[in-house]
Amino acid sequence: MNFIPYGKQSITQEDIDTVVETLTSSYLTTGPKVKEFENALSNYCGAKYVLVISNGTAALHLASLVLLNKEDKVLTTPNSFLATSNAILYAQAKPIFIDIAKDGNIDLDLCEEELKKDSSIKAIYVVAFSGNLVNQTKLNYLRKTYNIKILEDNAHAVGAVYDGIKSGSCTSSDISIFSFHPVKHLTTAEGGAIATNSKEIYEKLLMLRSHGIMKTPDMKPWEYEMKDLGFNYRISDIQCALGISQLKRLPEFIDRRFEIAKIYDKAFENTIVKPLYTFDGKSSYHLYVVQVDFSKLNINKEILFNKLKEKNIGIQLHYMPINRQPYYKSLGYGNENIPNMDKYYKECFSLPMYPLLSNEEQEYVIKSLFEVLR
Ligand SMILES: Cc1ncc(COP(=O)(O)O)c(C=O)c1O
């Protein structure tokens, strides 16, 4: 059996042809494909404005510069890739780590307790962990009641829908971001997007993406004005061509992820392997996470990882608690009371989940997992 990773891209001949066509066109970097991809994403997720960008981390960086001020307190989750809370630090604001709920997402009830205690909190950064949007009704309620900014890190959740609310529509948030890294739902190699319904936010982001520069029709042909300290976070036409082609295939990708999730759900029914949540049509399943109580077994998680690796299966842990990372400890974090996150860290791991995972490979993963756990 060839190595089975936890996630990987699916590239067809059509994807390749589209990229090659762009390579031979007049534009390699910013050209017509950038706007075309932005329009296609905006149509897909329903946000008024979408800006594509060099990667998801850059998306979080610019979003944070627009949403936050120095020293702002921001509630966020320890269960994410580092980029989510790093972006709060980029804006010289202060992340506050809140424990997770049973589904791996930030616990919004705990967020409300914090908001009641501390009226100086300015924002919440939520992550749709594994592809599962947080409760949108509660998020909207917190946003309005406490007059705070909301950022949805939907790097895991392209294509997810919560009670009719599409991921990236920004129905309950100021900004949503996506990542198009190859393990995600669709890829542009490196790449990301920022969605918003605010024209003001969009215009600031546009400037920051390209050196803080603005050009208006009344200027002389050679003129441009630098209005802010921006960056080069542009994405190329070549990458956007791939993104456009991949976006057309998104429904097929999600359907396949659903099929894989249902097969895992069934295989783990009434066993020691507990899915973090079972299929209900809401999650777009970037990850399929399971929980095993190792205290009742003869092996620990490290042995499980190593034994499965010997069998050519690459399970993964998403994530180590961010607040316990050495850099965060050096800033005074690390002693938060986050019992659910600690339990999650001990017991959970992600199984292979990607459209090209064959039924035969998935059967092999399930069989091998039970063999090792026994
Ligand atoms: C939740 C989350 N946010 C942000 C990012 C950053 O995205 P990128 O790798 O495109 O910079 C990732 C990437 O893994 C992620 O998983």
PDBQT file of the ligand as one rigid body, heavy atoms in Angstrom, charges set to zero:
ROOT
HETATM    1  C1  LIG A 401      -7.326  27.104  10.789  1.00  0.00    +0.000 C 
HETATM    2  C2  LIG A 401      -6.240  27.640   9.911  1.00  0.00    +0.000 A 
HETATM    3  N1  LIG A 401      -6.088  28.975   9.798  1.00  0.00    +0.000 NA
HETATM    4  C3  LIG A 401      -5.146  29.511   9.003  1.00  0.00    +0.000 A 
HETATM    5  C4  LIG A 401      -4.280  28.727   8.271  1.00  0.00    +0.000 A 
HETATM    6  C5  LIG A 401      -3.215  29.374   7.442  1.00  0.00    +0.000 C 
HETATM    7  O1  LIG A 401      -3.414  29.151   6.098  1.00  0.00    +0.000 OA
HETATM    8  P1  LIG A 401      -2.170  29.141   5.066  1.00  0.00    +0.000 P 
HETATM    9  O2  LIG A 401      -1.436  27.846   5.255  1.00  0.00    +0.000 OA
HETATM   10  O3  LIG A 401      -2.837  29.229   3.723  1.00  0.00    +0.000 OA
HETATM   11  O4  LIG A 401      -1.335  30.320   5.368  1.00  0.00    +0.000 OA
HETATM   12  C6  LIG A 401      -4.401  27.344   8.340  1.00  0.00    +0.000 A 
HETATM   13  C7  LIG A 401      -3.496  26.490   7.556  1.00  0.00    +0.000 C 
HETATM   14  O5  LIG A 401      -3.238  25.365   7.824  1.00  0.00    +0.000 OA
HETATM   15  C8  LIG A 401      -5.401  26.778   9.175  1.00  0.00    +0.000 A 
HETATM   16  O6  LIG A 401      -5.560  25.458   9.289  1.00  0.00    +0.000 OA
ENDROOT
TORSDOF 0
